[in-house]
Amino acid sequence: MSKKIYRCIGIMTGNSLDAVDVVLTEFNDEHIKDICGFSLNIPTSLSNRFRQLKFMLAQNNCNIKAYADKEENHFQELHDEYIRLVAQTVNHMLQENNISKDSIDAIGFHGQTCGHCPPSIAQSKDPHQIYTLQIGSGQMLADLTGIPVVYDFRSDDIMNLGEGAPLAPIHNQHIAQDLLKKKIFPVAFCNGGNTGNFSIISRNKITGKEIILGWDVGPFNHFIDMLMRNEKHLPCDLNGETGKLGKINYRLLRKLFENAVLTNIRENFITMPPPKSSDPAWYIFIPELSDEGIPFEDRLRTVEYFSAYIMVYNLSFIPPEVEFPHYFLFFGGGWKNPIVLNDFKNLLNGDMEVLPEHQEIFDKLLIPEATVKWSDDYGYNGKYMEARIFADMAKCFLTKEPFSYPETTGCIKPTVGGIMAKPNGKDKRLWSRAAPGWATKK
């Protein structure tokens, strides 16, 4: 009996809040193929209101229920506008490509993250101290599209005392099975979004056993975009045009490395070993980033170098018994900045100056023979890589396959992520099950 071929839609709206990305992907055993994709820009007014919501939640221990009760009309309006935009994006993609909704098995919907405090940030596995908060009704989306929606993917992992992230490693492992046939292995999948993260698909040097690793590195686009928004009123440093005018300030680089990402007990997140996951709420816009005594172009150039610097630094956490990646596949909008991309390559080649206290670490990471390419070069559209993760998660929910493991998120057992909302159902949830207070309710 032949295995069922699944068709699932994946949806992602990242922390950059620039667009809704949707992709329709077909899963035929180990073969993964994108059928079509579509993106719709998020209106500036909606993005700004989400940023305001995140700021207010950060001041209120991320108590979404208290906020929603107090600001019921404002919250409901924001939520409903967001879901309508997501549904519009899905419906447009299907209509434009003449695809019947009846041919779709499920939609995988991540929602918009508005808070995330995993064990690595809380420095505790106490269920009362860890949480994840994604906004978005799977039920409303199912009703507006007429397709079952699998959503709230991170809660199950958090409830199993995992990091709730990253979720990319298992999807990247599925892709790596195809790459292995082409002798592209071992491989590092390098995501450059608001946050940077790795998935390492490799093998044990002695046993040959496949190894799957993954963790968040820390801020990637975050400080670059903040500086451009704050001082140039632009969304990003397009093509590195402004950053290329500046010089790296190594004093500022050290300050960023030591103080820009701290846990609840003021431990440096960057130097913590995996498993670990992060969130923009924990990124600290240190005073030196606003120091007008340092030219703006130099501050920007330094945070661009910082993004590449901590990505390469975090490769030092690959265990010595694991074969170091030979191939690096890039995806995520941050790599479109050629400055950051070239800094990453040059650090792997040993062609960039590093902080003296890190010289020994970087010397051990030199791999000039590494192949560094866009994921598109291997047939996987990087624009929809994150959205495709949730198409894959929806498919795995349907087949009851775990999507997080102790090796990838630190969860106590392999975990199937998500819950399903069907059209015309009665699911009234507007946010994730593992929001603050989830442990008290159990």
Secondary structure, DSSP 8 states (H G I E B T S, - for coil): -----EEEEEEE--TT--EEEEEEEEEETTEEEEEEEEEEE--HHHHHHHHHHHHHHHTTTT-HHHHHHHTHHHHHHHHHHHHHHHHHHHHHHHHHTT--GGG--EEEE--EEEEEE-HHHHT---TTT-EEEEE--HHHHHHHHTS-EEE--SHHHHHTTS-----HHHHHHHHHHHHHHTT--SEEEEEESSEEEEEEEEEBTTT--EEEEEEEEEESSHHHHHHIIIII--SS-GGGTTGGGS---HHHHHHHHHHSBB-TT--BSTTS-SS----GGGB---GGGG-TTS-HHHHHHHHHHHHHHHHHHGGGGS-TTB---SEEEEESGGGGSHHHHHHHHHHHHT-S---GGGHHHHHTT--TT-EEEEGGGGT--GGGHHHHHHHHHHHHHHHT---B-HHHH--SS-B---EEE-TT------B-TTSTTHHHH-
